């Protein structure tokens, strides 16, 4: 389950200076390959907002998240309050 009543990923202690308008400098969501990876979503984190995902500070895989399309991953996760910044 995603969102209300489901799992949450609280990144508030990790991110410094983020706002809703610059969140993409801190987080990058990589979409699922569908059935090939079981619906897993990868979230890369750049803790200082430098937009340097080649050297991400953290990488988190959300297995079975059921989202596809990298451009909608972060919006879906933040809109549904799965990622709290």
N, C-alpha and C positions, 0 to 999 in steps of 0.2 A: 504494500500500500504506500502510495506517495502522498505527502501532505498531512492534513489534519488527522491526528491519530496514528500516523505512520512514523517511520524512522526520520530522524533529523540529523543534520551534519552542522554542528556549531563551529564556525571558523572565526568567531569574533576575537579570540585571543591570539590568533595567528596573523590576521590581516591588520596592517597599520595604515590608517588614513583613507580607507575605502569609503565610498558613498555609492548610492544606487547609480549615479551617472558615470562613475569610472570603474565599475566592478569588472569589466572585461579586461582591464589592465592587471587585475589580480587573479582572475579565474578564466580558464579555457576549458570548455566542455567538448569532448570528442564523442561523436555519436556512435551508436551501436551498429554492429554488422548484422543485426537481426538474429536469426536462428543460429548463425555461425558462432556467435559468442554468447548466446543465451540472453541477449538483451542488456549486456553490460555497458555501462557508461564510464568513461574515464574523465576525471576532473583534475586538471593540472593547476597548481597554485604557485603564484609568485607573491610571496608575503609582503614585499615592499612596493608592489604595484609598478615595477619597472617594465612589465610586458615582455619578460625574458623567459619564455616557456621552453626554450631549448635547454635551459638550466633551471628547471622548475624546482622550487624548494620542497614541494611535496606532490605526489601523484596518488590519487585515490581512485580505486575502481569500485563502482557501485554495481554489484552483480544483480542481474534480473530487474533492473530499473524500468525496463519496458519502454524507453524513449528512443527515438531514432532522429537523425538529422542534427548535425553538430550545431547549426545556427539556432536551433530551438531548445537545445539541452539546458543551457544556463537559464534561459528565460523560464522554462518549465520548472526547473528545480528551485529557483528563487521565488517565482510567483506562487508556487505551492508550499512555500516555507520549508522546503527540504533542506536548503542551504540557508543558514542564518549567518549574516556577516556583521 
